Amino acid sequence: MTPERQQYLFHRYFMKQASASEVHELMGWLSEKADDEEVGRLMDQAWIEFESSRKVFTEAQSGAMLEQILQSRPAAPLPVLRSKRKMIIRISAAATVLVLLGAGLYSYFSRQEQAAPSIINNTVSSRPPAKEIQPAQDKAILTLANGEQIVLDDAGNGSLSGDNGMQLIKLDGQLSYKTNSISANGETAWNTITTAKGRQYKLVLADGTIVWLNAASSLRFPVNFSGDERRVTLNGEAFFEVAKDSKHAFSVDLKSQSNAPKGTITALGTAFNINGYDNEPSIKATLLEGSVRIAANATSTMLKPGQQARFNQQNITIEEDVNTAQVLAWKNNLFQFENESIEDIMRQLSRWYDINLTYEGALPTKHYFGSVRRQVNLTEVLHMLELAGGISFRIEANNVYIKAQ
């Protein structure tokens, strides 16, 4: 294929103008004959044409991403206790790389093979276009100690009335507690903020701790911290930037939706992320700075920056050198998948889009990685996964059916 033809096909694909035959021609060339230099040249040219206002990554980041795609090392099994984290897979541009650009996103997907890489078989479906499923539009709700509920998305910017005259300040998706408040009977008043599917919220607690709450999550917290410690309760996922206070530890109790205890994370002044969704196989606590103590199942361990603790009812394991950018991608409105199974990916999507999942038959053992904006409709994300190979989807109303391809 001549360079001119390569450029033409890549441009057509990038602009979402390629016909089915052109897509097959481009993917066939990528899978059989393309080398790293040619793919890089096409990406550079596409990036020049990409509107700067719609970039998800900087040019430096895009270059680093390409290098990661082309030079990743072989996978290693998850650690039993402590192990050095390995890069996921050796990917060849001639076999498993699929670069997707367009519609305000810069994405790539690949699949893990246990044997030698094989050609991607991309199928362009002739079925009618599926229903466009946008991110869920449900709202964030603040529940006061007296049971009153405030729909935060409907409330305007400015002051809100809280418990016992407590002043709350709402500004563009952030809620701040500015005044300490103790209930009439001497007990601290507790509030709960709940996010629905497709919704995130930022909260500044009375001590200055900043919390980013991910979709389908809830945080119960006191409007004023008193006593010897600062303590909140989380179900779901959140990122914490804990205000420094050497005399008062900050503890996050993890509980299920049925209020069953799942563990506790304690810090002083630090930054960490907790993924504690009920439908995940384990809780993941990732430390960015400072130190935290993880306590679960009558055992405890300390984390250092860059480490991730995974724990459930059986044990606690530690993973080293975690990709913290991937862990915090949700906070930056991105889906970022790294060596994740289709079940891992679909669990994330189901918390962002209002969908029900049904798996039909055995699923592929392949693993995927890639990055995409959370603002795109679900059909685009599923189409990219189908192009990466090994999986197909069918959408009926808000039901998504998944099966091996």
Buried (B, 14 or more C-beta within 10 A) or exposed (E): BEEEEBBBBBBBBBEEEBEEEBBBBBBBBBBEEBEBEBBBBBBEBBBEEBEEEEBBBEEEBBBEBBEBBBEBEEBEEEBEEEBEBBBBBBBBBBBBBBBBBBBBBBBBBBBBBEEEBEBBEBEBEEEEEBEEBEBBEBBBBBBBBEEEEBEBBEBEEEEBEBBBEBEBBBEEEBBBBEBBBBBEEEEBBBBBBBBBBBBBBBBBBBBBBBBBBBBBBBBBBBBBBBEEEBBBBBBBBBBBBBBBBEEBBBBBBBBEEEEEEBBBBBBBBBBBBBBBBBEBEBBBBBBBBBBBBBBBEEEEBEBEBBBBBBBBEEEBBBBBEBBBEBBBBBBEEBBBBBBBBBEBBBBBBBBBBBBEEEBEEEBBEBBBBBBBBBBBBBBBBBBBBBBBBBBBBBBEEEEBBBBBE
